[in-house]
């Protein structure tokens, strides 16, 4: 049973054009490998199955961002990998968008890959009540049909407790 399991694993791991060899050692144990040894026999392998063509998969917007019809669309604050220190979990967010929001477009906030209810009201806001820890932020611009037209690059930021100040002597 163990030998057949080992053979199955070797067949799965060995490239399609490689040979598999079987031999018995002096103790009577059966071995399989991809290199010939004295007394080894080549094991016939089944022909590989034809590859199936998978249908295209819709993916989330590229985390590197796509300004779409805008010449500039990015998150200015917080900066990528920034550490924000706030006891109430408040994180200021500022955007750069050029030209201004086009007719029929609106901005949506994605925090930790989850849509934040409501539209982003402008180029500055504060996310309130966030838990301490690391977070991911992206802003999407969607049209009147909810189709994403532009995305900022996804940024990571870290929310930490404020550092206690010590009195100077």
C-alpha positions in Angstrom: 0.0 0.0 0.0 2.8 2.5 0.9 4.7 1.6 -2.2 1.7 2.4 -4.5 1.1 5.6 -2.6 4.8 6.5 -3.1 4.5 5.7 -6.8 1.4 7.9 -7.1 3.2 10.8 -5.4 6.3 10.4 -7.6 4.2 10.3 -10.8 2.5 13.5 -9.6 5.8 15.3 -8.9 7.9 14.1 -11.8 7.8 16.3 -15.0 5.9 14.7 -17.9 9.0 13.7 -19.9 11.0 12.2 -17.0 11.3 8.5 -16.4 10.4 6.8 -13.1 12.6 3.9 -11.9 11.8 1.0 -9.6 14.3 -1.1 -7.7 14.5 -3.5 -4.7 17.3 -2.9 -2.2 19.3 -5.7 -0.4 16.7 -5.6 2.4 13.9 -6.4 0.0 12.3 -2.9 0.2 10.9 -1.4 -3.0 12.1 2.0 -4.0 11.0 4.5 -6.7 13.0 7.4 -8.0 13.7 9.7 -11.0 17.4 8.5 -11.3 18.4 5.1 -12.6 20.4 2.9 -10.2 22.0 -0.5 -10.8 19.2 -3.1 -11.3 16.4 -0.5 -11.6 13.6 -1.0 -14.1 11.7 1.8 -15.9 8.1 2.2 -14.7 5.7 2.9 -17.6 3.7 6.1 -16.9 0.3 6.9 -18.1 0.0 9.5 -20.9 -0.7 12.9 -19.5 -4.3 14.1 -19.8 -5.0 16.9 -22.2 -5.1 20.3 -20.7 -8.5 21.9 -20.4 -9.0 25.5 -21.3 -10.6 27.2 -18.3 -13.1 30.0 -19.0 -11.9 33.5 -18.3 -12.4 34.5 -14.7 -13.4 38.0 -13.7 -11.0 39.4 -11.2 -11.0 42.3 -8.8 -9.4 45.5 -10.0 -5.6 45.4 -10.1 -4.2 46.6 -6.8 -1.7 48.7 -8.7 -4.6 51.0 -9.6 -6.1 52.1 -12.9 -6.9 55.8 -13.2 -9.3 55.0 -16.0 -10.5 58.2 -17.7 -8.7 60.4 -15.1 -5.1 61.6 -15.5 -4.4 61.2 -11.8 -6.3 59.2 -9.1 -4.4 58.2 -5.9 -4.6 58.2 -2.1 -2.4 60.9 -0.6 -3.1 60.1 3.0 -2.5 57.8 4.7 0.7 57.1 2.8 1.5 53.4 1.9 2.7 51.4 4.9 2.1 54.4 7.2 1.5 54.0 10.9 -1.4 56.1 12.2 -1.6 56.5 15.9 -5.0 57.4 17.2 -6.8 56.1 20.3 -10.3 56.5 18.7 -9.4 54.6 15.5 -9.7 57.8 13.4 -7.7 57.7 10.1 -7.7 60.8 7.8 -8.0 60.1 4.1 -7.0 62.5 1.3 -7.2 61.9 -2.4 -5.8 63.4 -5.6 -8.2 63.3 -8.5 -7.7 65.1 -11.8 -9.9 66.1 -13.6 -12.7 66.4 -11.1 -15.3 63.6 -10.8 -17.0 63.2 -14.2 -20.8 63.4 -14.6 -22.5 60.3 -13.3 -19.4 59.0 -11.4 -19.2 58.5 -7.7 -16.4 57.3 -5.3 -16.6 54.2 -3.1 -14.3 53.2 -0.3 -13.1 49.6 0.0 -11.6 48.9 3.4 -10.0 45.5 3.9 -11.7 44.4 0.6 -15.1 45.3 2.0 -17.3 48.1 0.6 -17.9 50.9 3.1 -21.6 51.9 2.9 -22.2 55.2 1.3 -20.2 57.2 -1.2 -17.0 59.1 -0.5 -18.3 62.7 0.0 -15.2 64.6 -1.3 -11.5 64.6 -1.5 -11.0 64.5 2.3 -12.7 62.5 5.0 -11.9 60.5 8.2 -12.5 56.8 8.7 -13.7 56.5 12.3 -13.8 53.7 14.8 -11.3 51.4 13.1 -9.8 48.6 15.2 -6.1 48.6 15.9 -4.1 46.6 13.4 -3.2 46.6 9.7 -5.7 47.7 7.1 -6.0 47.8 3.3 -7.6 50.8 1.5 -8.7 51.4 -2.1 -11.0 53.9 -3.6 -13.0 53.1 -6.7 -14.9 55.4 -9.0 -18.0 53.8 -10.4 -20.5 55.0 -13.0 -24.3 55.2 -12.7 -24.5 51.5 -13.4 -22.1 50.6 -10.6 -19.3 49.6 -13.1 -15.8 50.4 -11.9 -14.3 53.1 -14.1 -11.1 53.9 -12.1 -9.3 52.6 -9.0 -6.5 54.0 -6.8 -3.6 51.7 -6.0 -4.4 49.6 -2.9 -2.4 50.8 0.1 -1.7 49.2 3.4 -1.6 51.2 6.6 -1.3 50.3 10.3 -3.4 51.8 13.1 -1.6 51.7 16.5 -2.1 53.2 20.0 -0.6 56.6 20.6 2.8 56.5 22.1 2.8 57.7 25.7 4.8 60.9 25.9 7.4 61.0 28.7 8.3 64.2 30.5 11.7 65.7 29.9 13.9 66.4 32.9 
